[in-house]
Amino acid sequence: MTRDLVRMEGLYCGGSSGAAVAGAIKYARNIGKRQNIVVLLPDGAAKYLSKIFNDEWMREHGMLDDRSGLGSVADLLKLKPRGAVITAQADERVKDVIAELKDHGFSQIPVVKQGRLIGVVTEVAVLRYLASGEYSLTSSIGELVESDYATVSPNTSVESVQSLLGQARIAVVTDQDEIVGVITKIDLIEYLARGRNRGSVRPPPA
């Protein structure tokens, strides 16, 4: 939106202005009636020349539709089994989450509270928790939540995910605040391996 405002409207504004206009447009589409809306543009474009107006920076952050490279998170998710993402509620009991990890063969699971992602619980954290001998299986899993994860969108490039997973345990994919997928290191490895076998990483169009 920031780039469109400069290119199409001649408004030399920055990222906060683009976000404000994008929010106003989203609001306008939802109210279902014609209405004048005033939007304040609080910043200029000068300090964003190396970021929002830099194609390389935009690609690295998954905000530019670039069909080259290794593909996007959306491409990677197409190769995973379809279905609802398995999550745990923050107030679930430890023993119930252990059962979920076992049933699905997971080593970690996203944890949500009131519909919002608050972190992840890993099998390592559960192991440490139980080995300490200080807690009960009926305790809330919320006590074990960790922040060792990255958040990405379906448009984020695979290159960016590769970089993020060098520092985080998993990447949680969100689209308009809804969790639509989870990417682990082995998911990324399998995606890249399939691409090497076919000579191209990007899957064919559906």
C-alpha positions as CSV (number, residue, x, y, z in Angstrom):
1,M,0.0,0.0,0.0
2,T,2.9,2.4,0.8
3,R,4.4,1.8,-2.6
4,D,1.0,2.2,-4.3
5,L,0.4,5.5,-2.6
6,V,3.7,6.8,-4.0
7,R,3.4,5.3,-7.4
8,M,-0.3,5.9,-8.1
9,E,-1.2,8.9,-5.9
10,G,2.0,10.8,-5.7
11,L,2.0,10.7,-1.9
12,Y,5.6,10.5,-0.7
13,C,4.7,8.7,2.5
14,G,6.1,5.9,4.6
15,G,5.2,2.6,6.1
16,S,3.0,3.8,8.9
17,S,1.0,5.8,6.4
18,G,0.6,2.8,4.2
19,A,-0.6,0.7,7.2
20,A,-3.1,3.4,8.1
21,V,-4.6,3.5,4.6
22,A,-4.7,-0.3,4.3
23,G,-6.6,-0.4,7.6
24,A,-9.0,2.3,6.4
25,I,-9.7,0.4,3.2
26,K,-10.3,-2.8,5.2
27,Y,-12.7,-1.0,7.5
28,A,-14.5,0.6,4.5
29,R,-15.0,-2.8,2.9
30,N,-16.5,-4.2,6.1
31,I,-19.0,-1.5,7.0
32,G,-21.1,-2.1,3.9
33,K,-22.1,1.5,3.2
34,R,-20.6,4.6,1.5
35,Q,-18.8,6.9,4.0
36,N,-16.2,9.6,4.0
37,I,-13.1,8.4,5.9
38,V,-10.3,10.6,7.1
39,V,-6.8,9.0,7.3
40,L,-3.8,10.7,8.7
41,L,-0.5,10.0,7.0
42,P,2.0,10.4,9.8
43,D,5.4,9.8,8.1
44,G,7.4,10.4,5.0
45,A,9.1,8.0,2.6
46,A,12.7,9.2,3.0
47,K,13.6,6.8,5.9
48,Y,12.1,3.8,4.1
49,L,14.2,4.0,0.9
50,S,16.3,1.0,2.0
51,K,13.3,-1.0,3.2
52,I,9.8,-0.7,1.8
53,F,11.1,0.8,-1.4
54,N,13.9,-1.7,-1.8
55,D,12.8,-4.8,-3.7
56,E,15.5,-6.9,-2.1
57,W,14.3,-6.0,1.4
58,M,10.7,-6.6,0.4
59,R,11.5,-10.1,-1.0
60,E,13.4,-11.0,2.2
61,H,10.3,-10.2,4.2
62,G,7.8,-12.0,2.0
63,M,6.1,-8.8,0.9
64,L,6.9,-8.8,-2.8
65,D,5.4,-11.3,-5.3
66,D,8.6,-12.7,-6.8
67,R,8.2,-15.9,-8.7
68,S,12.0,-16.6,-8.8
69,G,14.0,-18.3,-6.0
70,L,12.8,-21.2,-3.9
71,G,9.2,-20.3,-3.8
72,S,6.9,-19.1,-0.9
73,V,5.5,-20.5,2.3
74,A,2.2,-21.1,0.3
75,D,4.1,-23.4,-2.1
76,L,5.6,-25.3,0.8
77,L,2.2,-25.8,2.5
78,K,0.8,-27.3,-0.7
79,L,3.1,-30.3,-0.1
80,K,1.9,-30.9,3.4
81,P,-1.3,-32.9,4.3
82,R,-4.3,-30.6,4.3
83,G,-6.5,-30.2,7.4
84,A,-6.9,-28.0,10.4
85,V,-3.7,-27.0,12.3
86,I,-3.5,-28.9,15.6
87,T,-3.0,-26.4,18.5
88,A,-3.3,-26.6,22.3
89,Q,-5.3,-24.3,24.5
90,A,-3.3,-22.5,27.2
91,D,-5.5,-24.0,29.9
92,E,-5.3,-27.6,28.7
93,R,-3.8,-30.1,31.1
94,V,-0.2,-31.3,30.6
95,K,-1.3,-34.9,30.2
96,D,-3.8,-34.1,27.5
97,V,-1.1,-32.2,25.5
98,I,1.3,-35.1,25.9
99,A,-1.4,-37.3,24.4
100,E,-1.8,-34.9,21.4
101,L,2.0,-34.9,20.8
102,K,2.0,-38.7,20.9
103,D,-1.1,-39.2,18.7
104,H,0.1,-36.9,16.0
105,G,3.9,-37.7,16.2
106,F,4.7,-34.0,16.9
107,S,7.7,-32.7,18.8
108,Q,6.1,-29.3,19.4
109,I,2.7,-27.7,19.3
110,P,1.5,-24.1,19.0
111,V,-0.4,-22.8,22.1
112,V,-3.3,-20.4,21.8
113,K,-5.3,-18.3,24.3
114,Q,-8.6,-16.8,23.4
115,G,-7.8,-17.5,19.7
116,R,-4.4,-15.8,19.7
117,L,-1.0,-17.5,19.4
118,I,1.0,-17.1,22.6
119,G,3.9,-19.5,22.0
120,V,4.8,-23.2,21.5
121,V,5.3,-26.2,23.8
122,T,8.0,-28.6,22.9
123,E,8.6,-32.2,24.0
124,V,11.9,-31.1,25.5
125,A,10.1,-28.6,27.7
126,V,7.6,-31.2,28.8
127,L,10.5,-33.6,29.6
128,R,12.3,-31.0,31.7
129,Y,9.0,-30.1,33.4
130,L,8.3,-33.7,34.4
131,A,11.9,-34.5,35.3
132,S,11.9,-31.7,37.9
133,G,9.3,-33.6,39.9
134,E,7.7,-30.3,41.0
135,Y,4.6,-30.4,38.8
136,S,1.6,-32.4,38.2
137,L,0.2,-33.9,34.9
138,T,-3.0,-32.0,35.7
139,S,-1.3,-28.6,35.7
140,S,-2.0,-26.1,32.9
141,I,0.2,-26.4,29.8
142,G,0.4,-22.6,29.8
143,E,3.3,-22.8,32.3
144,L,5.5,-24.5,29.7
145,V,4.9,-22.1,26.8
146,E,8.1,-20.9,25.1
147,S,8.7,-18.1,22.6
148,D,11.2,-20.1,20.5
149,Y,9.3,-19.7,17.2
150,A,9.0,-17.3,14.2
151,T,5.8,-16.0,12.6
152,V,5.5,-16.0,8.9
153,S,2.7,-15.4,6.3
154,P,1.8,-17.5,3.2
155,N,3.7,-14.9,1.1
156,T,7.0,-15.2,3.0
157,S,9.8,-16.5,0.8
158,V,11.3,-19.9,1.5
159,E,14.7,-18.2,1.7
160,S,13.4,-16.1,4.6
161,V,12.0,-19.2,6.4
162,Q,15.3,-20.9,5.9
163,S,17.0,-18.0,7.7
164,L,14.4,-17.8,10.5
165,L,14.6,-21.6,11.2
166,G,18.3,-21.1,11.8
167,Q,17.4,-19.3,14.9
168,A,13.9,-20.5,15.8
169,R,12.5,-24.0,16.5
170,I,9.5,-23.7,14.2
171,A,7.7,-21.2,12.0
172,V,4.0,-20.6,12.6
173,V,2.1,-19.5,9.5
174,T,-0.6,-17.0,10.2
175,D,-3.1,-15.3,7.8
176,Q,-5.1,-12.5,9.2
177,D,-4.4,-13.7,12.8
178,E,-5.5,-17.2,12.0
179,I,-3.0,-20.1,12.2
180,V,-3.0,-21.8,8.9
181,G,0.2,-23.9,9.1
182,V,3.3,-24.9,11.0
183,I,6.7,-25.3,9.3
184,T,9.5,-27.3,11.0
185,K,13.0,-27.9,9.9
186,I,12.2,-31.3,8.5
187,D,9.3,-29.8,6.5
188,L,11.8,-27.4,4.9
189,I,14.3,-30.1,4.2
190,E,11.7,-32.3,2.5
191,Y,10.5,-29.3,0.4
192,L,14.0,-28.5,-0.8
193,A,14.8,-32.2,-1.4
194,R,11.7,-32.6,-3.6
195,G,12.7,-29.6,-5.6
196,R,16.2,-30.9,-6.1
197,N,14.8,-34.2,-7.3
198,R,12.7,-32.5,-9.9
199,G,15.2,-29.9,-10.9
200,S,12.9,-27.1,-9.6
201,V,11.7,-26.3,-6.2
202,R,8.5,-24.5,-7.1
203,P,5.6,-27.0,-7.5
204,P,3.6,-26.9,-10.7
205,P,0.4,-24.8,-10.6
206,A,-2.7,-26.5,-9.5
